Amino acid sequence: MLFYEKAKFNGSKGKMNYRIEKYVEEDTSEKRFKLTIWEGPECYDATKKEKVETFFEYSDNGMLEIMDVLNDL
């Protein structure tokens, strides 16, 4: 969890790319994980393809849910 306080994690599985990052709600300052998935081979900043964003609880359980989603790619 400490990694996500200062960094974003980018990875890929097959033709799909993903980014996991901390997201802070402006209204409430609540922290959540944001998982973004898009089809490669372009990186996050260069792709023109649609990105799908999903939010998860900022906790170990939230990370387990993210792992389930990535395992299903």
N, CA, C and O atoms as a Maestro MAE file, in Angstrom:
{
 s_m_m2io_version
 :::
 2.0.0
}

f_m_ct {
 s_m_title
 :::
 protein
 m_atom[292] {
  # First column is atom index #
  i_m_mmod_type
  r_m_x_coord
  r_m_y_coord
  r_m_z_coord
  i_m_residue_number
  s_m_chain_name
  s_m_pdb_residue_name
  s_m_pdb_atom_name
  i_m_atomic_number
  :::
  1 25 0.828 -1.192 0.000 1 A "MET " " N  " 7
  2 3 0.000 0.000 0.000 1 A "MET " " CA " 6
  3 2 0.873 1.256 0.000 1 A "MET " " C  " 6
  4 15 0.497 2.263 -0.600 1 A "MET " " O  " 8
  5 25 2.004 1.214 0.649 2 A "LEU " " N  " 7
  6 3 2.864 2.393 0.692 2 A "LEU " " CA " 6
  7 2 3.344 2.793 -0.705 2 A "LEU " " C  " 6
  8 15 3.537 3.978 -0.978 2 A "LEU " " O  " 8
  9 25 3.536 1.817 -1.583 3 A "PHE " " N  " 7
  10 3 3.966 2.093 -2.951 3 A "PHE " " CA " 6
  11 2 3.007 3.075 -3.625 3 A "PHE " " C  " 6
  12 15 3.441 4.013 -4.293 3 A "PHE " " O  " 8
  13 25 1.704 2.856 -3.446 4 A "TYR " " N  " 7
  14 3 0.690 3.652 -4.139 4 A "TYR " " CA " 6
  15 2 0.519 5.053 -3.554 4 A "TYR " " C  " 6
  16 15 -0.155 5.890 -4.155 4 A "TYR " " O  " 8
  17 25 1.107 5.317 -2.415 5 A "GLU " " N  " 7
  18 3 1.052 6.669 -1.863 5 A "GLU " " CA " 6
  19 2 1.820 7.654 -2.752 5 A "GLU " " C  " 6
  20 15 1.481 8.837 -2.802 5 A "GLU " " O  " 8
  21 25 2.855 7.170 -3.454 6 A "LYS " " N  " 7
  22 3 3.691 8.070 -4.248 6 A "LYS " " CA " 6
  23 2 3.856 7.650 -5.699 6 A "LYS " " C  " 6
  24 15 4.427 8.403 -6.488 6 A "LYS " " O  " 8
  25 25 3.373 6.465 -6.076 7 A "ALA " " N  " 7
  26 3 3.647 5.962 -7.419 7 A "ALA " " CA " 6
  27 2 2.417 5.289 -8.016 7 A "ALA " " C  " 6
  28 15 1.463 4.945 -7.318 7 A "ALA " " O  " 8
  29 25 2.478 5.115 -9.333 8 A "LYS " " N  " 7
  30 3 1.455 4.386 -10.078 8 A "LYS " " CA " 6
  31 2 2.105 3.122 -10.611 8 A "LYS " " C  " 6
  32 15 3.292 3.121 -10.935 8 A "LYS " " O  " 8
  33 25 1.333 2.044 -10.703 9 A "PHE " " N  " 7
  34 3 1.859 0.797 -11.224 9 A "PHE " " CA " 6
  35 2 1.239 0.547 -12.581 9 A "PHE " " C  " 6
  36 15 0.016 0.529 -12.717 9 A "PHE " " O  " 8
  37 25 2.083 0.353 -13.592 10 A "ASN " " N  " 7
  38 3 1.633 0.027 -14.943 10 A "ASN " " CA " 6
  39 2 2.055 -1.396 -15.265 10 A "ASN " " C  " 6
  40 15 3.166 -1.814 -14.939 10 A "ASN " " O  " 8
  41 25 1.163 -2.134 -15.906 11 A "GLY " " N  " 7
  42 3 1.475 -3.504 -16.283 11 A "GLY " " CA " 6
  43 2 0.673 -3.914 -17.498 11 A "GLY " " C  " 6
  44 15 -0.102 -3.131 -18.047 11 A "GLY " " O  " 8
  45 25 0.870 -5.155 -17.909 12 A "SER " " N  " 7
  46 3 0.122 -5.670 -19.048 12 A "SER " " CA " 6
  47 2 -0.093 -7.163 -18.875 12 A "SER " " C  " 6
  48 15 0.633 -7.848 -18.155 12 A "SER " " O  " 8
  49 25 -1.119 -7.636 -19.564 13 A "LYS " " N  " 7
  50 3 -1.414 -9.057 -19.625 13 A "LYS " " CA " 6
  51 2 -1.964 -9.328 -21.009 13 A "LYS " " C  " 6
  52 15 -3.059 -8.883 -21.351 13 A "LYS " " O  " 8
  53 25 -1.202 -10.057 -21.799 14 A "GLY " " N  " 7
  54 3 -1.607 -10.290 -23.180 14 A "GLY " " CA " 6
  55 2 -1.664 -8.975 -23.932 14 A "GLY " " C  " 6
  56 15 -0.696 -8.215 -23.931 14 A "GLY " " O  " 8
  57 25 -2.798 -8.698 -24.579 15 A "LYS " " N  " 7
  58 3 -2.970 -7.465 -25.348 15 A "LYS " " CA " 6
  59 2 -3.495 -6.308 -24.501 15 A "LYS " " C  " 6
  60 15 -3.644 -5.190 -24.993 15 A "LYS " " O  " 8
  61 25 -3.773 -6.582 -23.230 16 A "MET " " N  " 7
  62 3 -4.373 -5.565 -22.375 16 A "MET " " CA " 6
  63 2 -3.321 -4.930 -21.470 16 A "MET " " C  " 6
  64 15 -2.441 -5.613 -20.948 16 A "MET " " O  " 8
  65 25 -3.424 -3.627 -21.294 17 A "ASN " " N  " 7
  66 3 -2.564 -2.874 -20.388 17 A "ASN " " CA " 6
  67 2 -3.415 -2.379 -19.227 17 A "ASN " " C  " 6
  68 15 -4.634 -2.259 -19.340 17 A "ASN " " O  " 8
  69 25 -2.754 -2.094 -18.108 18 A "TYR " " N  " 7
  70 3 -3.499 -1.584 -16.952 18 A "TYR " " CA " 6
  71 2 -2.614 -0.675 -16.114 18 A "TYR " " C  " 6
  72 15 -1.386 -0.740 -16.161 18 A "TYR " " O  " 8
  73 25 -3.281 0.166 -15.354 19 A "ARG " " N  " 7
  74 3 -2.615 1.057 -14.403 19 A "ARG " " CA " 6
  75 2 -3.398 1.016 -13.106 19 A "ARG " " C  " 6
  76 15 -4.626 1.108 -13.102 19 A "ARG " " O  " 8
  77 25 -2.665 0.873 -11.991 20 A "ILE " " N  " 7
  78 3 -3.257 0.925 -10.652 20 A "ILE " " CA " 6
  79 2 -2.673 2.151 -9.966 20 A "ILE " " C  " 6
  80 15 -1.457 2.339 -9.940 20 A "ILE " " O  " 8
  81 25 -3.551 2.984 -9.409 21 A "GLU " " N  " 7
  82 3 -3.084 4.196 -8.743 21 A "GLU " " CA " 6
  83 2 -4.028 4.593 -7.625 21 A "GLU " " C  " 6
  84 15 -5.176 4.152 -7.565 21 A "GLU " " O  " 8
  85 25 -3.516 5.435 -6.740 22 A "LYS " " N  " 7
  86 3 -4.345 6.009 -5.683 22 A "LYS " " CA " 6
  87 2 -5.144 7.154 -6.299 22 A "LYS " " C  " 6
  88 15 -4.615 7.950 -7.075 22 A "LYS " " O  " 8
  89 25 -6.415 7.226 -5.943 23 A "TYR " " N  " 7
  90 3 -7.285 8.293 -6.414 23 A "TYR " " CA " 6
  91 2 -7.917 8.938 -5.192 23 A "TYR " " C  " 6
  92 15 -8.442 8.242 -4.323 23 A "TYR " " O  " 8
  93 25 -7.872 10.258 -5.119 24 A "VAL " " N  " 7
  94 3 -8.443 10.980 -3.979 24 A "VAL " " CA " 6
  95 2 -9.640 11.788 -4.459 24 A "VAL " " C  " 6
  96 15 -9.516 12.634 -5.345 24 A "VAL " " O  " 8
  97 25 -10.792 11.520 -3.868 25 A "GLU " " N  " 7
  98 3 -12.010 12.267 -4.185 25 A "GLU " " CA " 6
  99 2 -11.841 13.720 -3.742 25 A "GLU " " C  " 6
  100 15 -11.456 13.979 -2.602 25 A "GLU " " O  " 8
  101 25 -12.122 14.652 -4.621 26 A "GLU " " N  " 7
  102 3 -11.972 16.073 -4.278 26 A "GLU " " CA " 6
  103 2 -12.942 16.511 -3.187 26 A "GLU " " C  " 6
  104 15 -12.577 17.283 -2.301 26 A "GLU " " O  " 8
  105 25 -14.176 16.020 -3.251 27 A "ASP " " N  " 7
  106 3 -15.212 16.459 -2.311 27 A "ASP " " CA " 6
  107 2 -14.959 15.968 -0.886 27 A "ASP " " C  " 6
  108 15 -15.176 16.700 0.080 27 A "ASP " " O  " 8
  109 25 -14.497 14.720 -0.768 28 A "THR " " N  " 7
  110 3 -14.421 14.101 0.550 28 A "THR " " CA " 6
  111 2 -12.999 13.781 1.001 28 A "THR " " C  " 6
  112 15 -12.790 13.422 2.159 28 A "THR " " O  " 8
  113 25 -12.041 13.904 0.125 29 A "SER " " N  " 7
  114 3 -10.638 13.516 0.380 29 A "SER " " CA " 6
  115 2 -10.500 12.022 0.663 29 A "SER " " C  " 6
  116 15 -9.489 11.579 1.209 29 A "SER " " O  " 8
  117 25 -11.519 11.248 0.289 30 A "GLU " " N  " 7
  118 3 -11.477 9.799 0.470 30 A "GLU " " CA " 6
  119 2 -10.537 9.178 -0.554 30 A "GLU " " C  " 6
  120 15 -10.594 9.512 -1.737 30 A "GLU " " O  " 8
  121 25 -9.670 8.274 -0.099 31 A "LYS " " N  " 7
  122 3 -8.742 7.578 -0.984 31 A "LYS " " CA " 6
  123 2 -9.395 6.303 -1.501 31 A "LYS " " C  " 6
  124 15 -10.065 5.580 -0.763 31 A "LYS " " O  " 8
  125 25 -9.181 6.049 -2.794 32 A "ARG " " N  " 7
  126 3 -9.628 4.806 -3.417 32 A "ARG " " CA " 6
  127 2 -8.560 4.374 -4.413 32 A "ARG " " C  " 6
  128 15 -7.729 5.177 -4.838 32 A "ARG " " O  " 8
  129 25 -8.592 3.100 -4.777 33 A "PHE " " N  " 7
  130 3 -7.770 2.639 -5.883 33 A "PHE " " CA " 6
  131 2 -8.518 2.892 -7.171 33 A "PHE " " C  " 6
  132 15 -9.734 2.716 -7.247 33 A "PHE " " O  " 8
  133 25 -7.768 3.312 -8.195 34 A "LYS " " N  " 7
  134 3 -8.343 3.449 -9.529 34 A "LYS " " CA " 6
  135 2 -7.601 2.480 -10.438 34 A "LYS " " C  " 6
  136 15 -6.380 2.549 -10.573 34 A "LYS " " O  " 8
  137 25 -8.350 1.578 -11.057 35 A "LEU " " N  " 7
  138 3 -7.808 0.636 -12.018 35 A "LEU " " CA " 6
  139 2 -8.256 1.085 -13.397 35 A "LEU " " C  " 6
  140 15 -9.452 1.226 -13.653 35 A "LEU " " O  " 8
  141 25 -7.298 1.309 -14.283 36 A "THR " " N  " 7
  142 3 -7.591 1.694 -15.654 36 A "THR " " CA " 6
  143 2 -7.079 0.596 -16.573 36 A "THR " " C  " 6
  144 15 -5.927 0.176 -16.464 36 A "THR " " O  " 8
  145 25 -7.933 0.134 -17.477 37 A "ILE " " N  " 7
  146 3 -7.583 -0.935 -18.411 37 A "ILE " " CA " 6
  147 2 -7.827 -0.435 -19.831 37 A "ILE " " C  " 6
  148 15 -8.844 0.203 -20.104 37 A "ILE " " O  " 8
  149 25 -6.891 -0.727 -20.733 38 A "TRP " " N  " 7
  150 3 -7.037 -0.385 -22.142 38 A "TRP " " CA " 6
  151 2 -6.288 -1.412 -22.971 38 A "TRP " " C  " 6
  152 15 -5.399 -2.102 -22.471 38 A "TRP " " O  " 8
  153 25 -6.657 -1.506 -24.253 39 A "GLU " " N  " 7
  154 3 -5.990 -2.428 -25.159 39 A "GLU " " CA " 6
  155 2 -4.715 -1.806 -25.678 39 A "GLU " " C  " 6
  156 15 -4.703 -0.639 -26.071 39 A "GLU " " O  " 8
  157 25 -3.631 -2.582 -25.684 40 A "GLY " " N  " 7
  158 3 -2.316 -2.096 -26.100 40 A "GLY " " CA " 6
  159 2 -2.155 -2.085 -27.595 40 A "GLY " " C  " 6
  160 15 -3.118 -2.332 -28.321 40 A "GLY " " O  " 8
  161 25 -0.963 -1.805 -28.076 41 A "PRO " " N  " 7
  162 3 0.310 -1.830 -27.379 41 A "PRO " " CA " 6
  163 2 0.755 -0.464 -26.842 41 A "PRO " " C  " 6
  164 15 1.809 -0.375 -26.212 41 A "PRO " " O  " 8
  165 25 -0.014 0.592 -27.073 42 A "GLU " " N  " 7
  166 3 0.405 1.929 -26.646 42 A "GLU " " CA " 6
  167 2 0.358 2.075 -25.126 42 A "GLU " " C  " 6
  168 15 -0.413 1.401 -24.442 42 A "GLU " " O  " 8
  169 25 1.201 2.972 -24.617 43 A "CYS " " N  " 7
  170 3 1.211 3.257 -23.186 43 A "CYS " " CA " 6
  171 2 0.009 4.128 -22.812 43 A "CYS " " C  " 6
  172 15 -0.729 4.593 -23.680 43 A "CYS " " O  " 8
  173 25 -0.169 4.337 -21.536 44 A "TYR " " N  " 7
  174 3 -1.303 5.090 -20.988 44 A "TYR " " CA " 6
  175 2 -1.431 6.467 -21.634 44 A "TYR " " C  " 6
  176 15 -2.518 6.855 -22.062 44 A "TYR " " O  " 8
  177 25 -0.331 7.198 -21.704 45 A "ASP " " N  " 7
  178 3 -0.374 8.568 -22.205 45 A "ASP " " CA " 6
  179 2 -0.525 8.654 -23.721 45 A "ASP " " C  " 6
  180 15 -1.003 9.666 -24.233 45 A "ASP " " O  " 8
  181 25 -0.128 7.614 -24.445 46 A "ALA " " N  " 7
  182 3 -0.121 7.681 -25.905 46 A "ALA " " CA " 6
  183 2 -1.337 7.044 -26.561 46 A "ALA " " C  " 6
  184 15 -1.627 7.331 -27.723 46 A "ALA " " O  " 8
  185 25 -2.052 6.189 -25.844 47 A "THR " " N  " 7
  186 3 -3.135 5.457 -26.491 47 A "THR " " CA " 6
  187 2 -4.310 6.364 -26.849 47 A "THR " " C  " 6
  188 15 -4.628 7.318 -26.139 47 A "THR " " O  " 8
  189 25 -4.925 6.043 -27.945 48 A "LYS " " N  " 7
  190 3 -6.148 6.738 -28.374 48 A "LYS " " CA " 6
  191 2 -7.366 5.834 -28.127 48 A "LYS " " C  " 6
  192 15 -8.508 6.245 -28.330 48 A "LYS " " O  " 8
  193 25 -7.104 4.616 -27.692 49 A "LYS " " N  " 7
  194 3 -8.186 3.662 -27.458 49 A "LYS " " CA " 6
  195 2 -8.903 3.979 -26.155 49 A "LYS " " C  " 6
  196 15 -8.372 4.654 -25.272 49 A "LYS " " O  " 8
  197 25 -10.123 3.473 -26.064 50 A "GLU " " N  " 7
  198 3 -10.945 3.716 -24.873 50 A "GLU " " CA " 6
  199 2 -10.307 3.103 -23.632 50 A "GLU " " C  " 6
  200 15 -9.814 1.976 -23.665 50 A "GLU " " O  " 8
  201 25 -10.324 3.854 -22.546 51 A "LYS " " N  " 7
  202 3 -9.828 3.386 -21.256 51 A "LYS " " CA " 6
  203 2 -11.033 3.147 -20.355 51 A "LYS " " C  " 6
  204 15 -11.944 3.971 -20.280 51 A "LYS " " O  " 8
  205 25 -11.020 2.012 -19.679 52 A "VAL " " N  " 7
  206 3 -12.093 1.676 -18.749 52 A "VAL " " CA " 6
  207 2 -11.560 1.862 -17.336 52 A "VAL " " C  " 6
  208 15 -10.579 1.228 -16.945 52 A "VAL " " O  " 8
  209 25 -12.209 2.733 -16.572 53 A "GLU " " N  " 7
  210 3 -11.786 3.030 -15.204 53 A "GLU " " CA " 6
  211 2 -12.764 2.411 -14.214 53 A "GLU " " C  " 6
  212 15 -13.980 2.512 -14.373 53 A "GLU " " O  " 8
  213 25 -12.206 1.765 -13.185 54 A "THR " " N  " 7
  214 3 -12.998 1.171 -12.114 54 A "THR " " CA " 6
  215 2 -12.356 1.563 -10.794 54 A "THR " " C  " 6
  216 15 -11.131 1.640 -10.693 54 A "THR " " O  " 8
  217 25 -13.178 1.812 -9.783 55 A "PHE " " N  " 7
  218 3 -12.682 2.250 -8.480 55 A "PHE " " CA " 6
  219 2 -12.929 1.182 -7.428 55 A "PHE " " C  " 6
  220 15 -13.946 0.488 -7.447 55 A "PHE " " O  " 8
  221 25 -11.976 1.066 -6.510 56 A "PHE " " N  " 7
  222 3 -12.026 0.062 -5.453 56 A "PHE " " CA " 6
  223 2 -11.655 0.704 -4.127 56 A "PHE " " C  " 6
  224 15 -11.005 1.748 -4.080 56 A "PHE " " O  " 8
  225 25 -12.081 0.058 -3.059 57 A "GLU " " N  " 7
  226 3 -11.721 0.496 -1.712 57 A "GLU " " CA " 6
  227 2 -10.195 0.511 -1.573 57 A "GLU " " C  " 6
  228 15 -9.514 -0.391 -2.060 57 A "GLU " " O  " 8
  229 25 -9.673 1.528 -0.915 58 A "TYR " " N  " 7
  230 3 -8.225 1.653 -0.710 58 A "TYR " " CA " 6
  231 2 -7.837 0.831 0.509 58 A "TYR " " C  " 6
  232 15 -7.651 1.354 1.608 58 A "TYR " " O  " 8
  233 25 -7.722 -0.468 0.282 59 A "SER " " N  " 7
  234 3 -7.426 -1.403 1.368 59 A "SER " " CA " 6
  235 2 -6.862 -2.677 0.757 59 A "SER " " C  " 6
  236 15 -6.796 -2.818 -0.464 59 A "SER " " O  " 8
  237 25 -6.460 -3.595 1.613 60 A "ASP " " N  " 7
  238 3 -5.998 -4.892 1.136 60 A "ASP " " CA " 6
  239 2 -7.111 -5.625 0.390 60 A "ASP " " C  " 6
  240 15 -6.854 -6.290 -0.614 60 A "ASP " " O  " 8
  241 25 -8.339 -5.507 0.875 61 A "ASN " " N  " 7
  242 3 -9.470 -6.139 0.193 61 A "ASN " " CA " 6
  243 2 -9.690 -5.536 -1.190 61 A "ASN " " C  " 6
  244 15 -10.001 -6.252 -2.142 61 A "ASN " " O  " 8
  245 25 -9.529 -4.217 -1.300 62 A "GLY " " N  " 7
  246 3 -9.639 -3.564 -2.605 62 A "GLY " " CA " 6
  247 2 -8.588 -4.080 -3.570 62 A "GLY " " C  " 6
  248 15 -8.875 -4.292 -4.748 62 A "GLY " " O  " 8
  249 25 -7.370 -4.284 -3.078 63 A "MET " " N  " 7
  250 3 -6.305 -4.809 -3.928 63 A "MET " " CA " 6
  251 2 -6.609 -6.239 -4.358 63 A "MET " " C  " 6
  252 15 -6.310 -6.618 -5.491 63 A "MET " " O  " 8
  253 25 -7.200 -7.039 -3.469 64 A "LEU " " N  " 7
  254 3 -7.588 -8.403 -3.841 64 A "LEU " " CA " 6
  255 2 -8.648 -8.389 -4.933 64 A "LEU " " C  " 6
  256 15 -8.617 -9.229 -5.833 64 A "LEU " " O  " 8
  257 25 -9.583 -7.448 -4.867 65 A "GLU " " N  " 7
  258 3 -10.595 -7.317 -5.915 65 A "GLU " " CA " 6
  259 2 -9.950 -6.937 -7.237 65 A "GLU " " C  " 6
  260 15 -10.339 -7.450 -8.286 65 A "GLU " " O  " 8
  261 25 -8.969 -6.044 -7.200 66 A "ILE " " N  " 7
  262 3 -8.248 -5.662 -8.417 66 A "ILE " " CA " 6
  263 2 -7.543 -6.882 -9.004 66 A "ILE " " C  " 6
  264 15 -7.580 -7.090 -10.217 66 A "ILE " " O  " 8
  265 25 -6.908 -7.683 -8.166 67 A "MET " " N  " 7
  266 3 -6.215 -8.890 -8.647 67 A "MET " " CA " 6
  267 2 -7.197 -9.853 -9.319 67 A "MET " " C  " 6
  268 15 -6.859 -10.476 -10.326 67 A "MET " " O  " 8
  269 25 -8.404 -9.978 -8.775 68 A "ASP " " N  " 7
  270 3 -9.419 -10.826 -9.400 68 A "ASP " " CA " 6
  271 2 -9.764 -10.320 -10.803 68 A "ASP " " C  " 6
  272 15 -9.866 -11.109 -11.742 68 A "ASP " " O  " 8
  273 25 -9.941 -9.010 -10.941 69 A "VAL " " N  " 7
  274 3 -10.251 -8.430 -12.251 69 A "VAL " " CA " 6
  275 2 -9.112 -8.686 -13.225 69 A "VAL " " C  " 6
  276 15 -9.352 -9.089 -14.363 69 A "VAL " " O  " 8
  277 25 -7.884 -8.459 -12.798 70 A "LEU " " N  " 7
  278 3 -6.737 -8.658 -13.689 70 A "LEU " " CA " 6
  279 2 -6.553 -10.120 -14.062 70 A "LEU " " C  " 6
  280 15 -6.148 -10.423 -15.184 70 A "LEU " " O  " 8
  281 25 -6.840 -11.025 -13.148 71 A "ASN " " N  " 7
  282 3 -6.738 -12.454 -13.458 71 A "ASN " " CA " 6
  283 2 -7.752 -12.881 -14.506 71 A "ASN " " C  " 6
  284 15 -7.535 -13.863 -15.216 71 A "ASN " " O  " 8
  285 25 -8.858 -12.152 -14.607 72 A "ASP " " N  " 7
  286 3 -9.909 -12.479 -15.584 72 A "ASP " " CA " 6
  287 2 -9.668 -11.858 -16.959 72 A "ASP " " C  " 6
  288 15 -10.444 -12.102 -17.882 72 A "ASP " " O  " 8
  289 25 -8.614 -11.065 -17.113 73 A "LEU " " N  " 7
  290 3 -8.323 -10.448 -18.418 73 A "LEU " " CA " 6
  291 2 -7.991 -11.510 -19.440 73 A "LEU " " C  " 6
  292 15 -7.718 -11.189 -20.597 73 A "LEU " " O  " 8
  :::
 }
 m_bond[291] {
  # First column is bond index #
  i_m_from
  i_m_to
  i_m_order
  :::
  1 1 2 1
  2 2 3 1
  3 3 4 2
  4 3 5 1
  5 5 6 1
  6 6 7 1
  7 7 8 2
  8 7 9 1
  9 9 10 1
  10 10 11 1
  11 11 12 2
  12 11 13 1
  13 13 14 1
  14 14 15 1
  15 15 16 2
  16 15 17 1
  17 17 18 1
  18 18 19 1
  19 19 20 2
  20 19 21 1
  21 21 22 1
  22 22 23 1
  23 23 24 2
  24 23 25 1
  25 25 26 1
  26 26 27 1
  27 27 28 2
  28 27 29 1
  29 29 30 1
  30 30 31 1
  31 31 32 2
  32 31 33 1
  33 33 34 1
  34 34 35 1
  35 35 36 2
  36 35 37 1
  37 37 38 1
  38 38 39 1
  39 39 40 2
  40 39 41 1
  41 41 42 1
  42 42 43 1
  43 43 44 2
  44 43 45 1
  45 45 46 1
  46 46 47 1
  47 47 48 2
  48 47 49 1
  49 49 50 1
  50 50 51 1
  51 51 52 2
  52 51 53 1
  53 53 54 1
  54 54 55 1
  55 55 56 2
  56 55 57 1
  57 57 58 1
  58 58 59 1
  59 59 60 2
  60 59 61 1
  61 61 62 1
  62 62 63 1
  63 63 64 2
  64 63 65 1
  65 65 66 1
  66 66 67 1
  67 67 68 2
  68 67 69 1
  69 69 70 1
  70 70 71 1
  71 71 72 2
  72 71 73 1
  73 73 74 1
  74 74 75 1
  75 75 76 2
  76 75 77 1
  77 77 78 1
  78 78 79 1
  79 79 80 2
  80 79 81 1
  81 81 82 1
  82 82 83 1
  83 83 84 2
  84 83 85 1
  85 85 86 1
  86 86 87 1
  87 87 88 2
  88 87 89 1
  89 89 90 1
  90 90 91 1
  91 91 92 2
  92 91 93 1
  93 93 94 1
  94 94 95 1
  95 95 96 2
  96 95 97 1
  97 97 98 1
  98 98 99 1
  99 99 100 2
  100 99 101 1
  101 101 102 1
  102 102 103 1
  103 103 104 2
  104 103 105 1
  105 105 106 1
  106 106 107 1
  107 107 108 2
  108 107 109 1
  109 109 110 1
  110 110 111 1
  111 111 112 2
  112 111 113 1
  113 113 114 1
  114 114 115 1
  115 115 116 2
  116 115 117 1
  117 117 118 1
  118 118 119 1
  119 119 120 2
  120 119 121 1
  121 121 122 1
  122 122 123 1
  123 123 124 2
  124 123 125 1
  125 125 126 1
  126 126 127 1
  127 127 128 2
  128 127 129 1
  129 129 130 1
  130 130 131 1
  131 131 132 2
  132 131 133 1
  133 133 134 1
  134 134 135 1
  135 135 136 2
  136 135 137 1
  137 137 138 1
  138 138 139 1
  139 139 140 2
  140 139 141 1
  141 141 142 1
  142 142 143 1
  143 143 144 2
  144 143 145 1
  145 145 146 1
  146 146 147 1
  147 147 148 2
  148 147 149 1
  149 149 150 1
  150 150 151 1
  151 151 152 2
  152 151 153 1
  153 153 154 1
  154 154 155 1
  155 155 156 2
  156 155 157 1
  157 157 158 1
  158 158 159 1
  159 159 160 2
  160 159 161 1
  161 161 162 1
  162 162 163 1
  163 163 164 2
  164 163 165 1
  165 165 166 1
  166 166 167 1
  167 167 168 2
  168 167 169 1
  169 169 170 1
  170 170 171 1
  171 171 172 2
  172 171 173 1
  173 173 174 1
  174 174 175 1
  175 175 176 2
  176 175 177 1
  177 177 178 1
  178 178 179 1
  179 179 180 2
  180 179 181 1
  181 181 182 1
  182 182 183 1
  183 183 184 2
  184 183 185 1
  185 185 186 1
  186 186 187 1
  187 187 188 2
  188 187 189 1
  189 189 190 1
  190 190 191 1
  191 191 192 2
  192 191 193 1
  193 193 194 1
  194 194 195 1
  195 195 196 2
  196 195 197 1
  197 197 198 1
  198 198 199 1
  199 199 200 2
  200 199 201 1
  201 201 202 1
  202 202 203 1
  203 203 204 2
  204 203 205 1
  205 205 206 1
  206 206 207 1
  207 207 208 2
  208 207 209 1
  209 209 210 1
  210 210 211 1
  211 211 212 2
  212 211 213 1
  213 213 214 1
  214 214 215 1
  215 215 216 2
  216 215 217 1
  217 217 218 1
  218 218 219 1
  219 219 220 2
  220 219 221 1
  221 221 222 1
  222 222 223 1
  223 223 224 2
  224 223 225 1
  225 225 226 1
  226 226 227 1
  227 227 228 2
  228 227 229 1
  229 229 230 1
  230 230 231 1
  231 231 232 2
  232 231 233 1
  233 233 234 1
  234 234 235 1
  235 235 236 2
  236 235 237 1
  237 237 238 1
  238 238 239 1
  239 239 240 2
  240 239 241 1
  241 241 242 1
  242 242 243 1
  243 243 244 2
  244 243 245 1
  245 245 246 1
  246 246 247 1
  247 247 248 2
  248 247 249 1
  249 249 250 1
  250 250 251 1
  251 251 252 2
  252 251 253 1
  253 253 254 1
  254 254 255 1
  255 255 256 2
  256 255 257 1
  257 257 258 1
  258 258 259 1
  259 259 260 2
  260 259 261 1
  261 261 262 1
  262 262 263 1
  263 263 264 2
  264 263 265 1
  265 265 266 1
  266 266 267 1
  267 267 268 2
  268 267 269 1
  269 269 270 1
  270 270 271 1
  271 271 272 2
  272 271 273 1
  273 273 274 1
  274 274 275 1
  275 275 276 2
  276 275 277 1
  277 277 278 1
  278 278 279 1
  279 279 280 2
  280 279 281 1
  281 281 282 1
  282 282 283 1
  283 283 284 2
  284 283 285 1
  285 285 286 1
  286 286 287 1
  287 287 288 2
  288 287 289 1
  289 289 290 1
  290 290 291 1
  291 291 292 2
  :::
 }
}
